[in-house]
Amino acid sequence: MNKFTCVNDLSNLDDALKLAFELKKDPYKYQTLGKNKTMLLVFFNSSLRTRLSTQKAALNLGMNVIVFDINAGGWKLETEMGVIMDGNKPEHIREAVPVIGKYCDIIGVRSFAGLKNREDDYSEKILQQFVDYAGVPVVSLENATRHPLQSFADLITIEEYKTKKRPKVVLSWAPHPKALPQAVPNSFVEWMRKTDYDFVVTNPEGYDLSPSFMGDVKIERDQMKAFKNADFIYAKNWASYSEYGKILSQDKSWTISDRQMAVTNHAKFMHCLPVRRNMIVTDSVIDGPDSLVIQEAGNRLFSAQTALKLILDQLK
C-alpha cells in the first residue's frame, strides 16, 4: 500500500481487520519494522485523537515522528496555481510538499474542508498535492471529504462489539451550532458499504450526503423509524451538501436521547469525538453503559498502526 486516503486503498479489508486485531493483542509485535524511518505529521487544522493516536502508532512500529503545525510554525502557503504571489503567502505548496517529502518516509496530512466552495473541497486540492508531489506515501489524517482512520476505527469497534453477524447500523444526523464538514459521515458511509451490515442513514431534508458516497444506501427521514431495532447508533452532524456548507436546521428533536435509544435493540452509541453534549447527544446516553465513544477512540491507535504497517511493508 503506497497511500491511505480511503477504504479503496486497502487491497483486502478483511485482512486489514485481522491485522488490526492482531496489533490490538500485541501492539509491539512489529516494533522494529519502522526502525530508521520517519513519519511527519502535517496539521493544517487542530487535532487531539488523530495527532496522539497516529504518533503513538508510529512509535509502536519503531518510527521517528515529527509533528508540524504548519499554520503555527510554518510559512503561510499558497495553494492555487497561476497566481501572482504578492500577498501574505510567501511559499507555494508546490515547493513546500516535495521539500517536506525529503525529510521523511511517510507523511500524514490533515486539512479540513473550507465549506465555502464545494468544487474546491471535493477536489481535495491540498491532499492531492501531497499525494502528487511528496515523493513518499501519504496518509490522510482527515481531509475535506473523508476521515479514513476514523472510519476504520469505527469498523474495528463494530466488529469488536457486535453480537450478530449482520448488525443493524444507523448513521444519524444530529444538530450542532456550527457548520461542520461531511468528511466523517462520507467516510463512514463509504466504509459501511464495504460490509454486509444492515446500514441505514437518517437525516432531515436538505442534509442528504453526496450521491457519490451514498450510492444505493437507504435514507430514512423518520429518525425513530430508522432507530427501530438498531444495534449501533452512530451520531454525527454535517452541514448541507446540496446548499453547500449551510445550516438548514438545528432541530433539537434530532438530539440522540433516551427517547430514541429506547426503540433500539439495546444499541451501542458511537461518535467520533469531540462531541457537543446535549446538542448531538444527551449526557444520559453518552455516559450510559451502552456508550462506546472511549473504546472507539482507543481503536484509533490500531487503525493508524494497521495503515502504517501496511505502508512500511512496501518500504522494506
Backbone hydrogen bonds in HBPLUS format (Angstrom, degrees):
<---DONOR---> <-ACCEPTOR-->    atom                        ^
c    i                          cat <-CA-CA->   ^        H-A-AA   ^      H-
h    n   atom  resd res      DA  || num        DHA   H-A  angle D-A-AA Bond
n    s   type  num  typ     dist DA aas  dist angle  dist       angle   num
A0004-PHE N   A0138-VAL O   2.92 MM 134  6.42 158.8  1.97 155.2 158.2     1
A0140-SER N   A0004-PHE O   2.85 MM 136  6.21 167.6  1.87 161.6 159.3     2
A0009-ASP N   A0006-CYS O   3.07 MM   3  5.75 166.2  2.09 119.1 123.6     3
A0010-LEU N   A0007-VAL O   3.10 MM   3  5.77 163.5  2.13 117.6 122.6     4
A0016-ALA N   A0012-ASN O   3.07 MM   4  6.36 151.8  2.15 146.7 155.1     5
A0017-LEU N   A0013-LEU O   2.93 MM   4  6.22 153.9  2.00 152.2 158.9     6
A0018-LYS N   A0014-ASP O   2.99 MM   4  6.28 158.0  2.04 147.1 153.0     7
A0019-LEU N   A0015-ASP O   2.97 MM   4  6.22 155.4  2.03 146.4 152.9     8
A0020-ALA N   A0016-ALA O   2.92 MM   4  6.18 153.3  1.99 145.0 152.5     9
A0021-PHE N   A0017-LEU O   3.05 MM   4  6.38 159.0  2.10 154.3 158.2    10
A0022-GLU N   A0018-LYS O   2.94 MM   4  6.15 145.1  2.06 141.9 152.6    11
A0023-LEU N   A0019-LEU O   2.86 MM   4  6.12 158.6  1.90 154.4 159.1    12
A0024-LYS N   A0020-ALA O   2.94 MM   4  6.15 141.8  2.09 138.1 149.4    13
A0025-LYS N   A0021-PHE O   3.14 MM   4  6.32 145.4  2.26 138.3 145.3    14
A0026-ASP N   A0022-GLU O   3.10 MM   4  6.38 146.6  2.21 141.1 150.7    15
A0029-LYS N   A0026-ASP O   3.19 MM   3  5.53 161.7  2.23 122.8 121.3    16
A0031-GLN N   A0028-TYR O   3.27 MM   3  4.87 147.0  2.38 116.5 109.3    17
A0033-LEU N   A0030-TYR O   3.06 MM   3  5.41 158.2  2.11 112.9 119.8    18
A0035-LYS N   A0032-THR O   3.16 MM   3  5.21 168.4  2.18 111.3 112.8    19
A0034-GLY N   A0061-LEU O   2.64 MM  27  5.26 144.8  1.76 173.0 172.9    20
A0037-LYS N   A0034-GLY O   2.89 MM   3  5.20 146.5  2.00 141.9 137.2    21
A0064-ASN N   A0037-LYS O   2.85 MM  27  6.18 169.0  1.86 160.2 162.3    22
A0105-ASP N   A0038-THR O   2.81 MM  67  5.35 170.4  1.82 147.4 150.8    23
A0106-ILE N   A0038-THR O   3.28 MM  68  6.66 146.4  2.40 153.7 156.4    24
A0039-MET N   A0064-ASN O   2.82 MM  25  6.20 161.7  1.85 154.6 157.4    25
A0066-ILE N   A0039-MET O   2.86 MM  27  6.28 157.6  1.91 158.4 164.5    26
A0040-LEU N   A0106-ILE O   2.98 MM  66  6.43 160.6  2.02 160.5 165.2    27
A0108-GLY N   A0040-LEU O   2.93 MM  68  6.20 163.4  1.96 145.7 149.4    28
A0041-LEU N   A0066-ILE O   2.75 MM  25  6.15 163.4  1.78 167.8 171.2    29
A0068-PHE N   A0041-LEU O   2.78 MM  27  5.96 171.8  1.78 173.9 171.0    30
A0042-VAL N   A0108-GLY O   2.71 MM  66  5.95 176.4  1.71 162.0 161.2    31
A0110-ARG N   A0042-VAL O   2.97 MM  68  6.37 147.1  2.08 161.4 171.2    32
A0043-PHE N   A0068-PHE O   2.93 MM  25  6.20 168.0  1.94 156.9 158.6    33
A0070-ILE N   A0043-PHE O   3.09 MM  27  5.95 132.6  2.32 132.5 146.2    34
A0044-PHE N   A0110-ARG O   2.89 MM  66  5.81 162.2  1.92 158.6 164.6    35
A0052-LEU N   A0048-LEU O   3.04 MM   4  6.16 174.9  2.05 156.8 158.4    36
A0053-SER N   A0049-ARG O   2.83 MM   4  5.67 162.0  1.86 149.1 155.3    37
A0054-THR N   A0050-THR O   3.09 MM   4  5.83 159.1  2.14 138.3 144.7    38
A0055-GLN N   A0051-ARG O   3.11 MM   4  6.10 156.1  2.17 141.2 148.4    39
A0056-LYS N   A0052-LEU O   2.95 MM   4  6.07 164.2  1.98 148.0 152.7    40
A0057-ALA N   A0053-SER O   2.85 MM   4  5.97 153.8  1.92 142.8 150.7    41
A0058-ALA N   A0054-THR O   3.01 MM   4  6.18 159.0  2.05 146.4 150.8    42
A0059-LEU N   A0055-GLN O   3.02 MM   4  6.29 157.6  2.07 147.8 154.3    43
A0060-ASN N   A0056-LYS O   2.85 MM   4  6.09 154.1  1.92 151.1 158.1    44
A0061-LEU N   A0058-ALA O   3.13 MM   3  5.22 135.1  2.34  97.3 109.5    45
A0063-MET N   A0058-ALA O   2.95 MM   5  5.26 158.5  1.99 152.1 145.1    46
A0062-GLY N   A0059-LEU O   2.92 MM   3  4.97 162.0  1.96 109.5 113.1    47
A0072-ALA N   A0069-ASP O   3.09 MM   3  5.45 132.3  2.33 105.5 118.3    48
A0073-GLY N   A0069-ASP O   2.89 MM   4  5.96 158.6  1.94 165.2 171.9    49
A0074-GLY N   A0070-ILE O   2.95 MM   4  4.67 138.3  2.13 122.2 127.1    50
A0078-GLU N   A0091-GLU O   2.79 MM  13  6.18 156.9  1.84 151.2 159.2    51
A0093-ILE N   A0078-GLU O   2.89 MM  15  5.90 166.0  1.90 167.3 162.5    52
A0086-ASP N   A0084-ILE O   2.89 MM   2  5.76 133.2  2.11 108.9  94.6    53
A0095-GLU N   A0092-HIS O   3.11 MM   3  5.73 146.2  2.23 114.2 121.6    54
A0096-ALA N   A0092-HIS O   3.03 MM   4  6.27 168.8  2.04 152.2 155.8    55
A0097-VAL N   A0093-ILE O   3.01 MM   4  5.75 172.4  2.01 143.2 144.8    56
A0099-VAL N   A0095-GLU O   3.22 MM   4  6.33 152.6  2.30 149.6 157.7    57
A0100-ILE N   A0096-ALA O   2.91 MM   4  6.17 162.3  1.94 155.7 160.2    58
A0101-GLY N   A0097-VAL O   2.99 MM   4  6.26 153.8  2.06 149.5 157.3    59
A0102-LYS N   A0099-VAL O   2.98 MM   3  5.23 143.5  2.12 104.2 114.9    60
A0103-TYR N   A0100-ILE O   3.05 MM   3  5.57 157.2  2.10 114.6 121.5    61
A0107-ILE N   A0137-PRO O   2.97 MM  30  6.37 166.7  1.98 160.6 164.7    62
A0139-VAL N   A0107-ILE O   2.75 MM  32  6.17 152.9  1.82 153.8 161.7    63
A0109-VAL N   A0139-VAL O   3.00 MM  30  6.46 154.0  2.07 165.9 173.4    64
A0141-LEU N   A0109-VAL O   2.85 MM  32  5.37 169.6  1.86 142.7 139.1    65
A0111-SER N   A0142-GLU O   3.03 MM  31  6.50 146.1  2.15 148.9 158.9    66
A0121-ASP N   A0117-ASN O   3.04 MM   4  6.31 171.1  2.04 160.0 162.2    67
A0122-TYR N   A0118-ARG O   2.86 MM   4  5.95 170.3  1.87 156.2 159.3    68
A0123-SER N   A0119-GLU O   3.07 MM   4  6.07 119.7  2.45 135.9 148.6    69
A0123-SER N   A0120-ASP O   3.30 MM   3  5.30 147.2  2.41  97.6 107.0    70
A0124-GLU N   A0121-ASP O   3.04 MM   3  5.47 160.0  2.08 111.6 117.9    71
A0128-GLN N   A0124-GLU O   2.81 MM   4  5.75 164.4  1.83 159.0 164.4    72
A0129-GLN N   A0125-LYS O   3.23 MM   4  6.30 146.0  2.35 135.2 143.1    73
A0130-PHE N   A0126-ILE O   3.19 MM   4  6.57 148.4  2.29 149.6 158.1    74
A0130-PHE N   A0127-LEU O   3.09 MM   3  5.22 123.1  2.43  98.1 112.5    75
A0131-VAL N   A0127-LEU O   2.99 MM   4  6.36 160.7  2.03 153.5 158.9    76
A0132-ASP N   A0128-GLN O   2.82 MM   4  5.98 157.7  1.87 147.2 153.6    77
A0133-TYR N   A0129-GLN O   2.95 MM   4  5.77 154.2  2.02 140.1 146.2    78
A0134-ALA N   A0130-PHE O   2.97 MM   4  5.14 149.7  2.07 140.7 142.6    79
A0143-ASN N   A0146-ARG O   2.94 MM   3  5.62 169.2  1.95 171.2 174.9    80
A0151-SER N   A0147-HIS O   3.12 MM   4  6.41 164.5  2.14 154.8 159.5    81
A0152-PHE N   A0148-PRO O   2.88 MM   4  5.96 155.4  1.94 149.1 155.3    82
A0153-ALA N   A0149-LEU O   3.12 MM   4  6.23 156.9  2.18 136.9 143.1    83
A0154-ASP N   A0150-GLN O   2.83 MM   4  6.15 148.4  1.93 147.9 157.9    84
A0155-LEU N   A0151-SER O   2.95 MM   4  6.21 155.4  2.01 144.6 150.2    85
A0156-ILE N   A0152-PHE O   2.93 MM   4  6.23 160.5  1.97 151.3 156.8    86
A0157-THR N   A0153-ALA O   2.96 MM   4  6.14 155.7  2.02 145.4 151.8    87
A0158-ILE N   A0154-ASP O   2.96 MM   4  6.29 158.5  2.01 151.3 156.5    88
A0159-GLU N   A0155-LEU O   2.92 MM   4  6.12 168.3  1.93 156.2 159.5    89
A0160-GLU N   A0156-ILE O   2.93 MM   4  6.08 143.1  2.07 141.4 152.0    90
A0161-TYR N   A0157-THR O   3.02 MM   4  6.22 145.5  2.15 147.3 155.3    91
A0162-LYS N   A0158-ILE O   2.86 MM   4  5.60 128.9  2.12 153.3 160.4    92
A0198-ASP N   A0167-PRO O   3.05 MM  31  6.08 157.7  2.10 147.1 151.9    93
A0231-ASP N   A0168-LYS O   2.84 MM  63  5.15 158.4  1.88 136.2 143.6    94
A0232-PHE N   A0168-LYS O   3.08 MM  64  6.47 144.9  2.21 159.8 161.6    95
A0169-VAL N   A0198-ASP O   2.82 MM  29  6.11 153.6  1.89 149.0 157.6    96
A0200-VAL N   A0169-VAL O   2.99 MM  31  6.41 157.8  2.04 160.8 167.0    97
A0170-VAL N   A0232-PHE O   2.94 MM  62  6.21 162.3  1.97 152.9 158.3    98
A0234-TYR N   A0170-VAL O   2.74 MM  64  5.99 173.6  1.75 171.1 170.5    99
A0171-LEU N   A0200-VAL O   2.94 MM  29  6.38 159.6  1.98 159.1 164.6   100
A0202-THR N   A0171-LEU O   2.87 MM  31  6.26 163.4  1.89 165.3 168.1   101
A0172-SER N   A0234-TYR O   2.80 MM  62  6.08 163.8  1.82 155.8 160.9   102
A0236-LYS N   A0172-SER O   2.95 MM  64  6.25 151.4  2.03 164.5 163.9   103
A0173-TRP N   A0202-THR O   3.00 MM  29  6.40 164.9  2.03 168.1 172.9   104
A0174-ALA N   A0236-LYS O   3.16 MM  62  5.77 123.0  2.50 115.3 121.1   105
A0239-ALA N   A0180-LEU O   2.76 MM  59  5.22 158.7  1.80 154.4 149.5   106
A0186-ASN N   A0182-GLN O   2.78 MM   4  5.72 163.5  1.81 163.1 169.0   107
A0187-SER N   A0183-ALA O   2.97 MM   4  6.01 167.0  1.99 148.8 152.8   108
A0188-PHE N   A0184-VAL O   2.86 MM   4  6.03 161.2  1.89 154.2 160.0   109
A0189-VAL N   A0185-PRO O   2.94 MM   4  6.06 167.4  1.96 153.7 156.3   110
A0190-GLU N   A0186-ASN O   2.98 MM   4  6.24 160.6  2.02 148.7 154.6   111
A0191-TRP N   A0187-SER O   2.95 MM   4  6.23 156.3  2.01 153.2 158.5   112
A0192-MET N   A0188-PHE O   2.88 MM   4  6.06 160.9  1.92 152.2 158.2   113
A0193-ARG N   A0189-VAL O   2.96 MM   4  6.11 148.4  2.06 150.7 158.2   114
A0194-LYS N   A0191-TRP O   3.03 MM   3  5.35 151.7  2.11 106.3 115.2   115
A0195-THR N   A0192-MET O   2.98 MM   3  5.33 163.4  2.01 112.9 117.8   116
A0201-VAL N   A0218-LYS O   3.07 MM  17  6.26 167.7  2.09 164.9 168.5   117
A0220-GLU N   A0201-VAL O   2.80 MM  19  6.19 159.9  1.84 155.6 162.7   118
A0207-TYR N   A0204-PRO O   3.22 MM   3  5.82 152.2  2.30 138.3 138.6   119
A0213-PHE N   A0210-SER O   2.96 MM   3  5.51 147.0  2.07 115.3 124.1   120
A0214-MET N   A0210-SER O   3.00 MM   4  6.26 163.2  2.03 153.1 158.6   121
A0215-GLY N   A0211-PRO O   3.00 MM   4  5.67 169.2  2.01 142.6 145.0   122
A0217-VAL N   A0214-MET O   2.95 MM   3  5.46 166.6  1.97 139.2 142.9   123
A0226-ALA N   A0222-ASP O   2.98 MM   4  6.28 156.6  2.04 153.5 160.7   124
A0227-PHE N   A0223-GLN O   2.95 MM   4  6.20 149.2  2.05 149.2 157.4   125
A0228-LYS N   A0225-LYS O   3.31 MM   3  5.38 145.3  2.44  98.8 108.2   126
A0230-ALA N   A0227-PHE O   3.01 MM   3  5.32 160.0  2.05 138.1 133.0   127
A0229-ASN N   A0263-VAL O   2.94 MM  34  6.33 161.1  1.98 144.3 142.4   128
A0265-ASN N   A0230-ALA O   2.81 MM  35  5.35 159.5  1.85 139.0 145.4   129
A0268-LYS N   A0231-ASP O   2.92 MM  37  6.26 156.6  1.97 141.9 137.7   130
A0233-ILE N   A0268-LYS O   2.83 MM  35  6.15 165.9  1.85 168.5 169.3   131
A0270-MET N   A0233-ILE O   2.76 MM  37  5.98 150.7  1.85 170.3 169.5   132
A0235-ALA N   A0270-MET O   3.05 MM  35  6.39 161.2  2.09 165.8 159.8   133
A0240-SER N   A0246-LYS O   3.04 MM   6  5.40 179.1  2.04 154.6 154.4   134
A0245-GLY N   A0240-SER O   2.91 MM   5  5.44 140.8  2.07 164.0 156.8   135
A0246-LYS N   A0243-GLU O   3.05 MM   3  5.92 156.7  2.11 149.1 152.3   136
A0254-TRP N   A0251-ASP O   3.11 MM   3  6.02 169.9  2.12 123.4 126.6   137
A0255-THR N   A0252-LYS O   3.05 MM   3  5.24 159.0  2.09 106.3 112.9   138
A0256-ILE N   A0280-ILE O   2.96 MM  24  6.23 164.5  1.98 144.5 139.5   139
A0282-THR N   A0256-ILE O   2.95 MM  26  6.29 157.9  2.00 170.6 166.8   140
A0261-MET N   A0257-SER O   3.12 MM   4  6.39 172.0  2.12 156.2 158.7   141
A0262-ALA N   A0258-ASP O   2.97 MM   4  5.85 135.6  2.17 140.5 148.7   142
A0263-VAL N   A0260-GLN O   3.23 MM   3  5.97 158.1  2.28 117.9 122.6   143
A0264-THR N   A0261-MET O   3.15 MM   3  5.33 161.0  2.19 108.1 114.0   144
A0269-PHE N   A0290-ASP O   2.81 MM  21  6.05 157.7  1.86 139.0 145.9   145
A0292-LEU N   A0269-PHE O   2.85 MM  23  5.79 168.3  1.86 162.0 162.2   146
A0279-MET N   A0276-ARG O   3.16 MM   3  5.47 150.0  2.25 131.0 128.2   147
A0280-ILE N   A0276-ARG O   2.93 MM   4  5.64 163.8  1.95 159.6 164.9   148
A0278-ASN N   A0281-VAL O   2.57 MM   3  5.05 160.6  1.60 149.4 144.1   149
A0285-VAL N   A0282-THR O   3.17 MM   3  5.51 132.7  2.40 104.5 115.8   150
A0286-ILE N   A0282-THR O   3.13 MM   4  6.45 174.6  2.13 164.9 164.1   151
A0287-ASP N   A0283-ASP O   2.87 MM   4  5.72 151.8  1.95 151.1 157.9   152
A0288-GLY N   A0285-VAL O   3.15 MM   3  4.96 154.3  2.22  98.1 105.9   153
A0291-SER N   A0288-GLY O   3.25 MM   3  5.65 166.0  2.27 116.9 118.2   154
A0296-GLU N   A0292-LEU O   2.78 MM   4  5.82 162.1  1.81 162.1 167.9   155
A0297-ALA N   A0293-VAL O   3.05 MM   4  6.15 155.0  2.11 134.9 141.1   156
A0298-GLY N   A0294-ILE O   2.90 MM   4  6.17 150.5  1.98 145.6 154.4   157
A0299-ASN N   A0295-GLN O   3.04 MM   4  6.38 140.2  2.20 142.9 153.0   158
A0299-ASN N   A0296-GLU O   3.12 MM   3  5.20 126.1  2.43  95.3 108.8   159
A0300-ARG N   A0297-ALA O   3.04 MM   3  5.33 155.4  2.11 105.8 113.7   160
A0301-LEU N   A0298-GLY O   3.27 MM   3  6.05 153.9  2.34 117.0 121.2   161
A0302-PHE N   A0299-ASN O   3.07 MM   3  5.21 120.6  2.43  97.8 111.6   162
A0303-SER N   A0299-ASN O   3.01 MM   4  6.34 149.3  2.11 152.8 161.6   163
A0304-ALA N   A0300-ARG O   3.12 MM   4  6.16 164.6  2.14 144.7 148.9   164
A0305-GLN N   A0301-LEU O   2.93 MM   4  6.09 156.5  1.98 140.8 148.3   165
A0306-THR N   A0302-PHE O   3.03 MM   4  5.88 152.0  2.11 132.0 139.1   166
A0307-ALA N   A0303-SER O   3.13 MM   4  6.34 166.1  2.15 146.2 149.6   167
A0308-LEU N   A0304-ALA O   2.94 MM   4  6.17 164.7  1.96 154.4 158.8   168
A0309-LYS N   A0305-GLN O   2.87 MM   4  5.93 153.9  1.94 141.7 149.4   169
A0310-LEU N   A0306-THR O   3.03 MM   4  6.26 161.2  2.07 153.6 157.6   170
A0311-ILE N   A0307-ALA O   3.13 MM   4  6.39 147.6  2.24 143.1 151.8   171
A0312-LEU N   A0308-LEU O   2.80 MM   4  6.01 166.5  1.82 155.1 159.1   172
A0313-ASP N   A0309-LYS O   2.96 MM   4  6.15 147.1  2.07 145.6 153.9   173
A0314-GLN N   A0311-ILE O   2.94 MM   3  5.39 138.6  2.12 108.9 120.1   174
A0315-LEU N   A0312-LEU O   2.92 MM   3  4.91 144.3  2.05 100.8 112.2   175
